[in-house]
Amino acid sequence: MTETVHKSGFVNIVGNPNVGKSTLMNRLVGERISIITSKAQTTRHRIMGIVNTETMQIVYSDTPGVLRPNYKLQQSMLNFSESALGDADVLLYMTDVVEKTDKNEDFLHRVQEAECPVLLLINKIDLSNQKDLEALVMRWRELLPKAEVYPISAQANFNVDNVKRRVEALIPPSPPYFDKDALTDRPARFFVTEIIREKILLYYQKEVPYSTEVIVEQFAEDASRINIKAVIIVERDSQKGIIIGHRGQALKKVGTMARKDIERFFEKKVFLEIFVKVEDDWRNRDNMLRQFGYQVE
């Protein structure tokens, strides 16, 4: 009788902002691991989602969109994306039918040099037509001749199963890297901060959402509910006023939206308190970035 060989590997999703990496991540994992909004820079960390079967463990990584950094926070986000190029067993380079093929050539050159198998995913094909899509596929085959090309729609879940099957075939033999019941490498508090941050991105406009970070100061769970105290960090007093809103209405609205999603995530009643605090220029301060879990050189 032949013994079944266990397979494990790291499958890293990289690409420019707003091409649908987080939507794909959630499709592949089958759980809502990454927050999703239509705004660029929604994903700030490298987030792992783990898929387990009896004979396989696939560790997917969602990464921040690749951009030229304007401050230290963005440099840390770029570090997460670049680290994903070095430790992948399979690399999913994601683009879409909207962005130009020559966008961010420096990072694309790094992808061309990748030694692991590369699957090039052209997302949002529902926004294109057959003729234009075929031309785009040909162009990408010239740019990444070693990559396998998959036109997909992550939103509509089109052709994602074929990507999944190809990934499973490419994963190397290995024992599991994480416990077989693990869904992610992140603690519960991280998902609370991400859900609150998602609501901030959805509710507020312009620069304000990008100037905020969320930290959970208290996460106390008992049999009936979870008590959470969270703090929204902003860079200026004027931003604090916008976050709180007239008579606290804006903050109350964000808190209600976040609480409902946190309850769905943990499948438990939640009591959520949110406060707002000013930390001048926190996006450029190493000590603050480390406190929020970012890599600082």
C-alpha positions as CSV (number, residue, x, y, z in Angstrom):
1,M,0.0,0.0,0.0
2,T,1.4,3.4,-1.1
3,E,1.7,6.0,1.7
4,T,0.2,9.3,0.9
5,V,2.8,12.1,0.8
6,H,1.8,15.3,2.6
7,K,2.3,18.6,0.7
8,S,2.7,22.1,2.2
9,G,3.7,25.4,0.7
10,F,3.5,29.2,0.7
11,V,1.5,30.8,-2.0
12,N,2.0,34.5,-2.1
13,I,-0.4,37.0,-3.9
14,V,1.4,40.2,-5.1
15,G,0.6,43.0,-7.5
16,N,-0.3,46.7,-7.7
17,P,-3.0,48.4,-5.6
18,N,-6.7,47.7,-6.3
19,V,-6.3,44.7,-8.6
20,G,-8.4,42.5,-6.3
21,K,-5.8,40.6,-4.3
22,S,-7.8,40.6,-1.1
23,T,-11.0,39.4,-2.8
24,L,-9.0,36.5,-4.4
25,M,-7.4,35.7,-1.0
26,N,-10.8,35.3,0.6
27,R,-12.0,33.2,-2.3
28,L,-9.0,30.9,-2.1
29,V,-9.2,30.5,1.7
30,G,-13.0,30.3,1.8
31,E,-13.1,32.7,4.7
32,R,-13.1,36.5,5.1
33,I,-9.5,36.9,6.1
34,S,-8.6,40.2,4.3
35,I,-10.7,43.4,4.5
36,I,-11.9,44.8,1.2
37,T,-12.7,48.3,0.0
38,S,-12.5,50.0,-3.3
39,K,-9.7,52.3,-2.0
40,A,-6.0,51.7,-2.7
41,Q,-3.8,50.8,0.3
42,T,-6.6,49.0,2.1
43,T,-4.2,46.1,2.9
44,R,-1.2,47.3,5.0
45,H,0.1,44.0,6.4
46,R,1.1,40.7,5.0
47,I,-1.8,38.4,6.1
48,M,-1.8,34.7,5.9
49,G,-4.8,32.4,5.4
50,I,-4.3,28.7,5.8
51,V,-6.1,26.0,4.0
52,N,-5.9,22.5,5.4
53,T,-6.8,19.0,4.2
54,E,-5.7,15.6,5.4
55,T,-2.8,15.5,2.9
56,M,-2.1,19.2,2.3
57,Q,-1.6,22.6,3.9
58,I,-1.5,25.7,1.7
59,V,-0.5,29.0,3.3
60,Y,-1.8,31.9,1.2
61,S,-0.5,35.4,1.8
62,D,-2.3,38.6,0.9
63,T,0.2,41.5,0.6
64,P,-0.1,45.3,0.3
65,G,-0.3,46.8,-3.2
66,V,3.1,47.7,-4.6
67,L,3.7,51.5,-4.7
68,R,6.5,54.0,-4.5
69,P,6.7,55.0,-0.8
70,N,6.1,58.5,0.3
71,Y,6.5,57.9,4.0
72,K,7.9,55.2,6.3
73,L,4.5,53.3,6.7
74,Q,4.4,52.9,2.9
75,Q,8.0,51.7,2.9
76,S,7.1,49.0,5.5
77,M,4.1,48.0,3.3
78,L,6.5,47.6,0.3
79,N,8.8,45.5,2.5
80,F,5.9,43.1,3.1
81,S,5.3,42.8,-0.7
82,E,9.0,42.3,-1.5
83,S,9.5,39.7,1.2
84,A,6.7,37.7,-0.4
85,L,8.8,37.3,-3.6
86,G,11.6,35.6,-1.7
87,D,9.8,32.9,0.3
88,A,7.1,31.7,-2.1
89,D,6.7,28.1,-3.3
90,V,4.1,29.5,-5.8
91,L,3.8,33.1,-6.7
92,L,0.4,34.6,-7.8
93,Y,1.1,37.8,-9.7
94,M,-2.2,39.7,-10.0
95,T,-3.1,42.3,-12.5
96,D,-6.4,43.3,-14.1
97,V,-7.8,44.4,-17.5
98,V,-7.7,48.1,-16.5
99,E,-4.1,48.8,-15.4
100,K,-1.3,49.3,-18.0
101,T,1.2,46.4,-18.4
102,D,4.2,48.7,-17.8
103,K,3.0,49.9,-14.4
104,N,5.7,49.5,-11.8
105,E,8.3,47.9,-14.0
106,D,10.8,47.6,-11.2
107,F,8.6,45.2,-9.2
108,L,7.6,43.3,-12.4
109,H,11.3,42.8,-13.1
110,R,11.7,41.1,-9.7
111,V,8.7,38.8,-10.6
112,Q,10.4,37.9,-13.9
113,E,13.5,36.7,-11.8
114,A,11.4,34.6,-9.5
115,E,12.7,31.0,-9.3
116,C,9.4,29.5,-8.2
117,P,6.4,28.8,-10.5
118,V,4.5,32.0,-11.3
119,L,0.8,32.1,-12.1
120,L,-0.2,35.4,-13.8
121,L,-3.8,36.2,-12.9
122,I,-5.7,38.8,-15.1
123,N,-8.6,39.9,-12.9
124,K,-11.9,41.7,-13.7
125,I,-12.3,40.1,-17.1
126,D,-16.0,41.0,-16.9
127,L,-14.9,44.6,-17.6
128,S,-13.3,43.6,-21.0
129,N,-14.3,41.8,-24.2
130,Q,-12.8,38.7,-25.9
131,K,-10.7,40.6,-28.5
132,D,-9.1,43.0,-26.0
133,L,-8.6,40.1,-23.4
134,E,-6.8,38.0,-26.0
135,A,-4.5,40.9,-26.9
136,L,-3.8,41.5,-23.2
137,V,-3.0,37.8,-22.6
138,M,-0.5,37.9,-25.5
139,R,1.2,41.0,-24.1
140,W,1.5,39.4,-20.7
141,R,3.0,36.2,-22.2
142,E,5.7,38.4,-23.7
143,L,6.4,40.2,-20.4
144,L,6.4,37.0,-18.3
145,P,7.2,34.1,-20.6
146,K,7.7,31.6,-17.8
147,A,4.4,32.4,-16.2
148,E,1.1,30.5,-16.7
149,V,-1.7,33.0,-17.5
150,Y,-5.2,32.7,-16.0
151,P,-7.9,35.2,-16.9
152,I,-10.2,35.4,-13.8
153,S,-13.0,37.3,-12.0
154,A,-12.3,37.1,-8.3
155,Q,-15.5,39.0,-7.6
156,A,-17.7,36.6,-9.7
157,N,-15.6,33.6,-8.6
158,F,-14.9,32.8,-12.3
159,N,-11.9,30.5,-13.1
160,V,-10.7,30.7,-9.4
161,D,-11.2,26.9,-9.0
162,N,-8.8,26.2,-11.9
163,V,-6.2,28.5,-10.2
164,K,-6.8,26.6,-6.9
165,R,-6.3,23.2,-8.6
166,R,-3.1,24.4,-10.3
167,V,-1.7,25.7,-7.0
168,E,-2.5,22.3,-5.3
169,A,-0.6,20.5,-8.1
170,L,2.5,22.8,-7.7
171,I,2.8,22.6,-3.9
172,P,5.9,20.6,-2.9
173,P,6.0,17.6,-0.5
174,S,6.5,18.8,3.1
175,P,5.1,18.4,6.6
176,P,2.7,21.2,7.7
177,Y,4.1,24.5,8.8
178,F,1.2,25.3,11.2
179,D,-1.2,23.4,13.3
180,K,-3.7,21.6,11.1
181,D,-6.6,23.5,12.7
182,A,-5.1,27.0,12.1
183,L,-6.8,29.4,9.8
184,T,-4.3,32.3,10.0
185,D,-1.1,33.3,11.7
186,R,-2.7,36.4,13.1
187,P,-4.2,36.8,16.6
188,A,-7.9,37.7,17.3
189,R,-7.0,41.3,18.1
190,F,-5.6,41.8,14.6
191,F,-8.9,41.1,13.0
192,V,-10.7,43.5,15.3
193,T,-8.3,46.3,14.2
194,E,-8.7,45.4,10.5
195,I,-12.5,45.4,10.7
196,I,-12.6,48.8,12.4
197,R,-10.1,50.1,9.9
198,E,-12.2,48.8,7.0
199,K,-15.2,50.8,8.4
200,I,-13.1,54.0,8.6
201,L,-12.1,53.5,5.0
202,L,-15.7,53.1,3.9
203,Y,-17.1,55.9,6.0
204,Y,-14.6,58.8,5.7
205,Q,-13.3,60.6,2.6
206,K,-10.0,61.9,1.3
207,E,-6.8,61.6,3.4
208,V,-8.4,60.9,6.8
209,P,-8.6,57.1,6.5
210,Y,-5.0,56.9,5.4
211,S,-3.9,58.9,8.5
212,T,-5.5,56.4,10.9
213,E,-4.4,53.3,12.6
214,V,-6.3,51.1,15.1
215,I,-4.9,49.5,18.3
216,V,-6.9,47.1,20.6
217,E,-6.0,47.9,24.2
218,Q,-8.4,45.3,25.7
219,F,-9.8,42.0,24.4
220,A,-11.5,40.2,27.2
221,E,-13.7,37.1,26.4
222,D,-16.0,35.2,28.6
223,A,-18.7,32.6,27.9
224,S,-21.4,35.1,26.8
225,R,-19.5,38.0,25.1
226,I,-16.3,39.7,24.2
227,N,-15.4,43.1,25.7
228,I,-13.2,45.2,23.4
229,K,-11.6,48.6,24.0
230,A,-10.0,50.0,20.8
231,V,-8.2,53.3,20.0
232,I,-8.2,55.0,16.6
233,I,-4.9,56.8,16.2
234,V,-4.8,60.0,14.0
235,E,-2.1,62.5,13.1
236,R,-3.8,65.8,13.8
237,D,-6.5,67.3,16.0
238,S,-8.6,68.3,13.0
239,Q,-8.7,64.6,12.0
240,K,-9.8,63.6,15.5
241,G,-12.7,66.0,15.1
242,I,-13.7,64.5,11.7
243,I,-13.5,60.9,13.1
244,I,-15.7,61.8,16.1
245,G,-18.1,63.9,14.1
246,H,-20.9,66.2,15.3
247,R,-21.9,65.1,18.8
248,G,-20.0,61.9,18.2
249,Q,-22.4,60.7,15.5
250,A,-19.7,59.6,13.0
251,L,-17.7,57.6,15.6
252,K,-20.9,56.0,16.8
253,K,-21.9,55.0,13.3
254,V,-18.4,53.4,12.6
255,G,-18.5,51.6,16.0
256,T,-22.0,50.1,15.2
257,M,-20.9,48.9,11.8
258,A,-17.7,47.4,13.2
259,R,-19.4,45.8,16.2
260,K,-21.8,43.9,13.9
261,D,-19.0,42.6,11.7
262,I,-16.9,41.6,14.7
263,E,-19.9,39.7,16.1
264,R,-20.2,37.9,12.8
265,F,-16.5,37.1,12.7
266,F,-16.3,35.7,16.2
267,E,-20.0,34.4,16.3
268,K,-20.4,36.0,19.7
269,K,-21.9,39.1,21.3
270,V,-19.5,42.0,21.5
271,F,-19.3,45.1,23.6
272,L,-17.1,47.6,21.8
273,E,-15.7,50.9,23.1
274,I,-13.8,53.1,20.7
275,F,-11.7,56.2,21.6
276,V,-9.7,58.6,19.4
277,K,-6.1,59.7,20.1
278,V,-3.7,62.0,18.3
279,E,-0.1,60.9,17.6
280,D,1.7,63.5,15.5
281,D,3.2,62.1,12.2
282,W,2.9,58.5,13.4
283,R,3.3,57.2,9.8
284,N,7.0,58.3,9.9
285,R,7.8,57.3,13.5
286,D,9.7,54.0,13.9
287,N,8.5,53.4,17.5
288,M,4.9,53.8,16.5
289,L,5.2,51.7,13.4
290,R,6.8,48.9,15.4
291,Q,4.0,49.1,17.9
292,F,1.5,48.6,15.1
293,G,3.4,45.6,13.8
294,Y,5.1,47.0,10.8
295,Q,8.6,46.1,9.6
296,V,11.0,49.0,10.1
297,E,14.5,49.0,8.6
